[in-house]
Amino acid sequence: MRLNNLTDQQLSVLNAIKDQPLTSFEILKKVDNISMILSLYNVMDELKSRGIVSSYTKENIKYHIAS
């Protein structure tokens, strides 16, 4: 896992999902430095493009977890 040059927001998201998969809403509630869902989606997209986070769908609910 490449953690070089991550922003505080990206690190906060990773800390929230390092032990268990969470939905976007659950991540947003756990992370103090991201207040809007669109901002969270931007952070998640960047982490996914770097291969640090992955997502899956179970029973029509999307979960995110650190790769």
Contacts in CASP RR format, 6 or more apart in sequence:
PFRMAT RR
TARGET T0000
AUTHOR 0000-0000-0000
METHOD contacts of the structure
MODEL  1
MRLNNLTDQQLSVLNAIKDQPLTSFEILKKVDNISMILSLYNVMDELKSR
GIVSSYTKENIKYHIAS
1 52 0 8 1.000
1 66 0 8 1.000
1 67 0 8 1.000
2 50 0 8 1.000
2 51 0 8 1.000
2 52 0 8 1.000
3 11 0 8 1.000
3 14 0 8 1.000
3 52 0 8 1.000
6 14 0 8 1.000
7 43 0 8 1.000
8 33 0 8 1.000
9 31 0 8 1.000
9 33 0 8 1.000
9 34 0 8 1.000
9 39 0 8 1.000
9 43 0 8 1.000
10 43 0 8 1.000
10 46 0 8 1.000
10 47 0 8 1.000
10 52 0 8 1.000
12 31 0 8 1.000
12 32 0 8 1.000
12 33 0 8 1.000
12 34 0 8 1.000
13 27 0 8 1.000
13 31 0 8 1.000
13 34 0 8 1.000
13 40 0 8 1.000
13 43 0 8 1.000
13 44 0 8 1.000
13 47 0 8 1.000
13 53 0 8 1.000
14 47 0 8 1.000
14 52 0 8 1.000
14 53 0 8 1.000
14 66 0 8 1.000
16 22 0 8 1.000
16 26 0 8 1.000
16 27 0 8 1.000
16 30 0 8 1.000
16 31 0 8 1.000
17 27 0 8 1.000
17 53 0 8 1.000
17 64 0 8 1.000
17 65 0 8 1.000
17 66 0 8 1.000
18 66 0 8 1.000
20 65 0 8 1.000
21 56 0 8 1.000
21 63 0 8 1.000
21 64 0 8 1.000
21 65 0 8 1.000
22 30 0 8 1.000
22 63 0 8 1.000
22 64 0 8 1.000
22 65 0 8 1.000
23 61 0 8 1.000
23 62 0 8 1.000
23 63 0 8 1.000
23 64 0 8 1.000
24 37 0 8 1.000
24 40 0 8 1.000
24 41 0 8 1.000
24 44 0 8 1.000
24 62 0 8 1.000
24 64 0 8 1.000
25 37 0 8 1.000
27 40 0 8 1.000
27 64 0 8 1.000
28 34 0 8 1.000
28 37 0 8 1.000
28 40 0 8 1.000
31 40 0 8 1.000
34 40 0 8 1.000
34 43 0 8 1.000
44 53 0 8 1.000
44 55 0 8 1.000
44 64 0 8 1.000
47 53 0 8 1.000
48 54 0 8 1.000
48 55 0 8 1.000
51 67 0 8 1.000
52 66 0 8 1.000
52 67 0 8 1.000
53 64 0 8 1.000
53 65 0 8 1.000
53 66 0 8 1.000
53 67 0 8 1.000
54 64 0 8 1.000
54 65 0 8 1.000
54 67 0 8 1.000
55 62 0 8 1.000
55 63 0 8 1.000
55 64 0 8 1.000
55 65 0 8 1.000
56 62 0 8 1.000
56 63 0 8 1.000
56 65 0 8 1.000
57 63 0 8 1.000
END
